[in-house]
Amino acid sequence: MKRPAVTVIGSINVDMITKTTVVPDQGETVLGDEFHIKSGGKGANQAIAAARLGAEVSMIGRVGKDAHGEDMLRVLEKESINTAAVEKTDGVHTGVANIIVSNNDNRITIVPGANNEVSRDYVRQFEKKIASSDIVLLQFEIPLETVMYCLEVCEKHDVPVIVNPAPARDLPDDYWKKADYITPNESEAAQLFSEAEISGDLADKLVITKGEAGVSYSENGESVTVPSYPVTPIDTTGAGDTFNGALAVALAENESMTSAVKFANAASALSIQKFGAQEGMPGRNEIHAFLNDQ
């Protein structure tokens, strides 16, 4: 079977992770338990998730011309991701995410750095790459103007596109409608869309992840919920990105929405059983073995 061509346009970050039993209140200092530096960024995470599932993945983004940028490029290349469209940029640092992990949950602060330089003009030079893709993945850790331009290009070339609206930022209504699939979590959906939009205009595009409550979408005018798999989480940091990368691969392989969501749910369930956004992202064989055991 031909490997699906997945193009990810988005962020590349270095994750600075603190594990702590106690999360500090404002003005308070506490002692943490562990500190780790990992590769991350929603774009890079989703690219790696898709690559581990056998997709032919190309990344479009930017890093700083610094040691972190070199490290992030090496990580992507080790995963066999095409980084020809990832530029080392003068005068800015590689994007950084400060992550506090406590009691199996996380709080994240992002400093975009080079991700803010993933401009409309920068992406324009890769239009042919976008046009030749089986599916495109977008997130909101790059400028919204760029996201809007990418939606225009995908519409122009009839390329399916998944918009993962995280962190939650609003788009003009006509741009939401250019997306084929919109994948917010429950809190992002509540922040971005009215009940009328969720049940009306955007119903056939929305795929809403709800953690332990599963994933909801609309099919033939009916609401469908695919349950999640009960697992004990160790680190939920990369769960959503794993879901989106796996969903992109399954949809690019022409799976039904139900099959694609089950596949992505399994990938996400496996991913949260290891520490680090990328460490737990599974391969295809792991997912099939997991599903066979359910």
N, C-alpha and C positions, 0 to 999 in steps of 0.2 A: 504494500500500500504506500502511495506517495505520502511523504512527510508533509504535514500542513505548514504553510509559510505564515508565521505569526510575526507581525511587526509591533513592537512596543515603543511608544513615544512617551517618555516620562522621566522621572527623577532617578538620580543615582546619589545615594547618601552613604556616609559612614555613620553607623549606629554606635553611640556611646551609651552603654547599658549599665545601670546600677540596680542591683537586686537588694531590696531592703525589707525588713519586717515592718518597719514603721515609716509611713510617708510623712515628711515634715509639713507642718502648717506654715503659713506665712510668717517669716521672721524667726522660724525655729531651725535649729541645726540638729541632725540626728546622725548616728553612726550606721553606715550601710554594711551589707554582708559580702557582696561581690561586685567587681567591676570588669566589664568586658568591652572590647572594641570589635565590632562585626561589620560586614558589608550589608547595605540596605538601600532604602529608597523604594517607594511603591513600584516605580517603573522597573528597576533592576530586580526586585523580588518577583514580580509577575513574569518577567522574562525568564528568570531561572526556573520558576515553577513550570512554565511551558516547555522549556528546553529539556528538563528532566523527564518529561512525558513524551519525548521523541519529536517535538516540533522543530522545524528549521526556523530559528528565532533571530531576528535582527533588532538591535536596540538603536534608537535615535535619542540622543541626549548630550549632556555636557558635564565635564568634571573640571575642577581647578587644575592648574599646572603645579601640582604639589604632590607630596608623598601619598596622601590619602587617595588622590585621583589615580595615581599609578597602581595602587593596591586594588582599587575598585575595578579598573580595567583588567587586571590580571584575573580577578575573580570571574568576571564575565567571560573572558576568553577560555578559562579553564572549563567552563560549562558549555563550550562550543557555540557561544553566542557571537554572531557577527557584530563587531564593534566599529566597522568602517565609518559609521555615522555618529560616533561618540568622539567629540573633540575635547582636547585639553586646552583650557581657556586661560589666557593671561589676566591677571589683575583681580581674580575672584578665587575664593576658596571652594573646595569641593563641599557639596551640601552636607549638613550635619543634622542628625536626629538625636536628641537627648531623651533617653527612655528610662523611666522608673518602673521596675517590675516589682509588684508586691501582692501577696495573697492571690496568685494566679491571674492577676490582671495587670494592665499597663497604662501609663500616662506618658504622652509623647509631646515634646516641643521640637519643632523643626526650624532650622536656619537654612534657607534655600541655597544661598551661595550661587554656584554655577548653574543650578537648575533654573534660576531666573533668567539666564541667558539663552534658554531654549526658546528662541523667539520665532515669530512667524517667518521672518526672512531666513533664519537658520534652517528651519524645517523645509522651506520651499525647495531647496536644492535636492531634497530626497523624495520628490513627488513620484518619480518612477518606481522607487522602492515601495512606497505606499501603494501605488496602483497595482503592483504585481503581487500583493499580499492576499492570502486567503481570508485573513481577519486582522483587524488592528485593535490594539488595547490602549486606552487613554486613562489617565488619572489627573488629579487636580493639584499636583505638587509642582507644576510648571505654569507659566502665565496663562490665564484663561483665554486671552486673545489667540494664543497658539492652539489651544484646544479647539476653539471655534474654527480656526483655519483648517485644522486637521479634519474636522467634521465636514467642512466644505469639500476638501479634496476627496475624502472617502465617498461622499455623495456623488461627486463628479465622475468617479471611476467605478461606482457601484461596488465598493468594497465594504463588507459588513464591519461594523465597528461597535465595540463594547466601551461604554463610558462608565468608569468606576468613580463616582463623584466624592472622592475622599482626598483631603479633608473637605467637608461640605462647603461648597461655594456655588452660588446660583448662576445659571446661564439664561440668556433670553429664551423665551418659550420656543421660538422657531428653531433654535439650535438643539434643544432637547429632542425635538421631533426628528432631527437628522440622525440621531443615534438609532442603531438597531436594537441594542440592549443597554439598559441602565441598571447598575448593580450597587445600589446603596445598602448600607446596613440599616437596621430599624431606626436608629436615632437620626441618621442622615436623611432617610426618607421623610421622617416627620418634620425635619427642619426645612427641607427643600420643596416638598410637594404637599398640596392640599389634598384632602380626602377625595375631592372631585377629580383631581388629576390622577390619583392613584387608582381610582375605580373607573375613570373615564378616558380622557385623551391619551394618557401614557400607560394605560393598563397593559397593553400588549408588548410594551418595551421593558417594564420594570421587573427585575428579579431581585427581591428584597431578602437579604440574609438576616436571620433573627437568632443567631447563636444556637442555644440548646433547643429553641422552638422550631428550628429548621429553616427552610427557604420557601418563600411564597412568590408565585407568578400567576399570570392569567393566561388561560388557554381556551380558545373558542368562547370567550365571554364568561368563563367560569374560573373562579379562584382555585388555585391548586397549591397545596403545601406539601413539600417533600420533607419528611422528618430528618433530623440530624442523627448521627451515630453517637451513642453514649460512650464517651471515653473520658479518662481523667486527664485534664490539661496540666501541662508543666509550664508552658509559655504560649500565650495566645497572640504574640506580636505579629506573626506572619500569616495568620489564619485566613484573613480576607484576601490577601494577595495570592496565596496558594489557591484559594477558591477561584479567583478570577483567571489566573493562568490556566488552570485545569479546565474551566468552563470554555475558555477561548479555544483550547485544543479540541475538545469534544465537539463544539459547534462547527469548527473548521473541518472536522471529519464527518460532518452532516449527521451527527447524532440528533435524536429528538431532544426537545427541551428537558423532558423528564429524565432521560438517560444521561444527558449532559450534567444536569444538576446532581443526580446521584453520584456520578463520577467525581464531580467537583467537591461534593460534600465529603466523600471518602478521602480525597486528597487533603482537605482541610482538617479532618479528624486526625489523620496520621501526622500532619505537620505540627500540631500543638502538643504532641507527646515528646518533643525534644526541645531543648533550650536554644533560642536564636531564631530569627525570622526565616533564614534560609536553610539552617541545618536539618530541620525536620521535613523539608519538602520531598515528597516521595517520588520514586520512579513508577512506571506503569505496572511492572510486575508486583510491586508492593500493594498497589491499589487493587489489582485483580485478586491477589491473595486475601486482602482485607475483606473485599466484597464477598468472596466465596465463603468466608467464615461467618457472615452475618445471617 
